């Protein structure tokens, strides 16, 4: 039972447990995930780097669901942050049931123009933070013999986009980590999966999604539109539920059909 009084039902749609950590919660997909998990019955610990107003909005939204939150200002790329979040969840709510690695940033730059500082700075949050978070979560979940580790990656590792070399390299690394850890964690009844968003309207993409980019996506996505943050959060909630208990080591692409669309306009047979 969550501290706010919500009972966790014994059903396939219920979360695996009432204590969750989400990194990068002040806006975008992270905010949507944190609020959706709270609506499903989880208390949520999380971190953010600089958006104080966004972090407070998330606290308020979680409180409105009747659940508790512990939102810290911290860098997910710092190894001590994962340890702090894990301990916060266990101390407050007695367990750590769901861990969502989400914190990331976007850099659009050709590989030849990417400096050493660019490369290492991008990987710090987008890859290293996922390792720190996964390790901290696994260390606790193994003892519980229960848990879900969920890594937010990107469909850009499947349908590659130029000028995203460091970003896509990080996403590929996350998939390798996801699959390897899934094998190691399975004996402890802990599952590890990746959720890969396609084109989604988030603050992360605000600059990159020019009107021309938007029109191109709308033409190429079979469902005819760019996705919403909540549509990623809903999939994460399923992966965090009892219903996903036999799902591990997988990449779930949530992109409106973009990466499967090879249509180029072949002439029809008459």
C-alpha positions in Angstrom: 0.0 0.0 0.0 1.3 3.4 -0.9 1.7 6.0 1.9 -1.1 8.0 0.3 -3.5 5.2 1.0 -3.8 3.6 -2.4 -3.9 -0.2 -2.3 -1.9 -2.1 -4.8 -4.3 -4.6 -6.3 -3.3 -8.2 -6.9 -3.9 -8.1 -10.6 -1.9 -8.2 -13.8 -2.4 -4.4 -14.3 -1.0 -3.5 -10.8 2.5 -2.3 -10.5 5.1 -4.8 -9.4 5.4 -2.7 -6.2 4.7 0.8 -4.7 8.2 2.3 -4.7 9.7 3.8 -7.9 12.7 5.9 -8.9 12.7 8.0 -12.1 15.6 10.1 -13.3 15.1 13.4 -15.1 11.6 14.1 -13.8 11.2 17.9 -14.1 9.8 17.9 -17.6 9.2 15.9 -20.7 8.9 12.1 -20.7 10.4 11.8 -17.2 7.6 14.0 -15.8 5.0 12.0 -17.6 6.4 8.7 -16.3 6.6 9.9 -12.7 3.0 11.1 -12.7 1.7 8.1 -14.5 3.4 5.7 -12.0 2.0 7.7 -9.2 -1.5 7.5 -10.7 -1.0 3.7 -10.8 -0.1 3.6 -7.1 3.6 4.3 -6.7 5.5 6.7 -4.5 8.2 8.3 -6.6 11.7 9.4 -5.9 13.5 11.3 -8.7 16.1 13.8 -9.7 16.5 16.8 -11.9 19.3 19.2 -12.8 18.1 22.8 -12.9 14.4 23.2 -13.6 13.1 24.1 -10.1 9.7 25.2 -11.3 9.2 22.0 -13.3 10.3 19.9 -10.3 7.7 21.6 -8.1 5.0 21.0 -10.6 5.8 17.3 -10.6 5.7 17.2 -6.8 2.3 18.9 -6.9 1.0 16.5 -9.6 2.2 13.4 -7.6 0.7 14.8 -4.4 -2.6 15.2 -6.2 -2.7 11.5 -6.9 -2.5 10.7 -3.1 1.1 9.4 -3.4 4.4 10.7 -2.0 7.4 12.0 -3.8 11.1 12.7 -3.0 12.4 14.9 -5.8 16.1 15.8 -5.5 18.2 18.3 -7.4 21.1 16.2 -8.6 23.0 15.1 -11.7 22.1 11.6 -13.0 25.6 11.4 -14.5 27.1 11.5 -11.0 27.4 8.0 -9.5 26.4 9.3 -6.0 23.0 10.4 -7.3 21.9 6.8 -8.0 22.9 5.7 -4.5 21.1 8.6 -2.9 17.9 7.9 -4.8 18.0 4.2 -4.0 18.5 4.8 -0.3 15.8 7.5 -0.3 13.2 5.1 -1.8 14.1 2.3 0.6 14.2 4.5 3.7 10.9 6.2 2.9 8.9 3.3 1.5 10.6 0.1 2.5 11.5 -1.2 -0.9 12.7 -0.3 -4.4 10.4 -1.9 -6.9 10.7 0.1 -10.1 13.7 2.0 -11.5 13.4 4.1 -14.7 16.6 5.5 -16.2 15.4 8.5 -18.3 17.6 11.5 -17.8 19.2 12.6 -21.1 20.1 15.5 -23.3 20.3 15.9 -27.0 23.3 17.2 -29.1 22.9 17.6 -32.8 26.5 17.8 -34.2 28.5 15.9 -36.9 31.0 13.4 -35.5 33.9 15.3 -37.0 32.9 18.4 -35.2 32.3 16.7 -31.9 35.0 17.6 -29.3 36.3 15.3 -26.6 34.4 17.5 -24.1 31.2 17.2 -26.2 31.5 13.4 -26.3 32.2 12.8 -22.7 29.7 15.3 -21.5 26.9 13.7 -23.6 27.7 10.2 -22.5 27.8 11.2 -18.8 24.1 11.5 -18.5 23.0 9.5 -21.5 25.0 6.4 -20.8 27.0 6.5 -17.6 24.0 7.6 -15.6 22.1 4.5 -16.8 24.9 2.3 -15.6 24.9 3.9 -12.2 21.2 3.7 -11.9 20.9 0.1 -13.1 23.7 -1.0 -10.7 22.1 0.8 -7.7 18.7 -0.7 -8.5 20.0 -4.2 -9.1 21.9 -4.3 -5.8 18.7 -3.7 -3.9 16.3 -5.6 -6.1 18.3 -8.8 -6.1 17.9 -9.1 -2.3 14.1 -8.5 -2.7 13.9 -11.0 -5.5 11.5 -8.5 -7.2 11.8 -5.5 -9.4 11.7 -3.8 -12.8 14.6 -1.8 -14.4 13.4 0.2 -17.4 15.8 2.1 -19.6 14.4 4.9 -21.9 16.4 4.8 -25.1 15.4 6.0 -28.6 14.2 4.6 -31.9 17.1 6.6 -33.4 19.2 3.5 -32.8 17.0 1.6 -35.3 16.3 4.4 -37.8 19.5 6.2 -37.6 19.6 10.0 -37.9 22.8 11.9 -39.0 24.5 14.4 -36.7 23.4 12.4 -33.6 26.6 10.3 -33.3 27.2 10.7 -29.6 23.5 10.5 -28.8 22.9 7.3 -30.8 26.2 5.7 -29.5 24.9 6.2 -26.0 21.5 4.7 -26.9 23.3 1.6 -28.4 25.3 1.2 -25.3 22.1 1.3 -23.2 20.7 -1.5 -25.2 23.8 -3.6 -24.7 23.6 -2.9 -21.0 19.9 -3.7 -20.9 20.3 -7.1 -22.5 23.3 -8.2 -20.5 21.8 -7.1 -17.2 18.5 -8.8 -18.1 20.4 -12.1 -18.2 22.2 -11.5 -14.9 19.1 -10.3 -13.1 16.7 -13.0 -14.3 17.8 -15.5 -11.6 16.7 -12.9 -9.0 13.2 -12.4 -10.6 14.2 -8.9 -11.7 13.4 -7.9 -15.3 15.3 -5.3 -17.4 13.8 -3.8 -20.5 14.2 -0.7 -22.8 11.5 1.5 -24.0 12.5 3.4 -27.2 10.4 6.5 -28.1 10.2 7.7 -31.7 9.4 11.3 -32.5 7.8 12.7 -29.3 6.9 16.3 -28.4 9.1 17.1 -25.5 11.2 20.1 -24.4 14.3 18.1 -25.4 13.2 18.3 -29.0 12.0 21.9 -29.0 14.9 23.3 -30.9 15.5 20.3 -33.2 11.9 20.0 -34.4 11.6 22.8 -36.9 8.4 23.1 -38.9 10.0 21.3 -41.7 11.1 18.4 -39.4 7.6 18.2 -38.1 6.1 18.0 -41.6 8.5 15.3 -42.5 7.7 13.2 -39.4 3.9 13.6 -40.0 4.4 12.4 -43.6 6.6 9.4 -42.6 4.8 8.2 -39.4 2.0 5.8 -40.4 -0.2 7.1 -37.6 0.2 10.6 -39.0 1.4 12.5 -36.0 4.3 13.1 -33.5 3.7 11.3 -30.3 2.9 12.6 -26.8 4.9 12.1 -23.6 2.0 10.3 -21.9 2.0 7.7 -24.7 5.6 6.7 -23.6 4.6 6.8 -19.9 1.7 4.4 -20.5 4.0 1.8 -22.0 6.5 2.2 -19.1 3.6 1.7 -16.7 2.9 -1.6 -18.4 6.5 -2.7 -18.3 6.5 -1.8 -14.6 3.3 -3.9 -14.0 2.7 -7.5 -13.0 1.5 -8.0 -16.6 5.0 -7.8 -17.9 6.4 -10.5 -15.7 7.7 -12.7 -18.6 9.2 -9.8 -20.6 12.9 -9.2 -20.2 15.9 -8.1 -22.3 13.7 -6.4 -24.9 13.6 -3.1 -26.7 10.0 -1.9 -27.1 9.9 0.7 -29.9 7.0 3.2 -29.4 7.0 5.3 -32.6 3.7 5.2 -34.4 5.1 2.8 -36.9 8.0 5.0 -38.1 10.8 2.5 -38.2 8.8 -0.1 -40.0 7.8 2.3 -42.8 9.8 1.6 -45.9 7.1 2.9 -48.2 8.5 4.9 -51.2 5.4 5.1 -53.4 5.5 2.0 -55.6 3.1 2.0 -58.5 0.1 -0.3 -57.9 -0.6 -3.3 -60.2 -3.6 -2.7 -62.3 
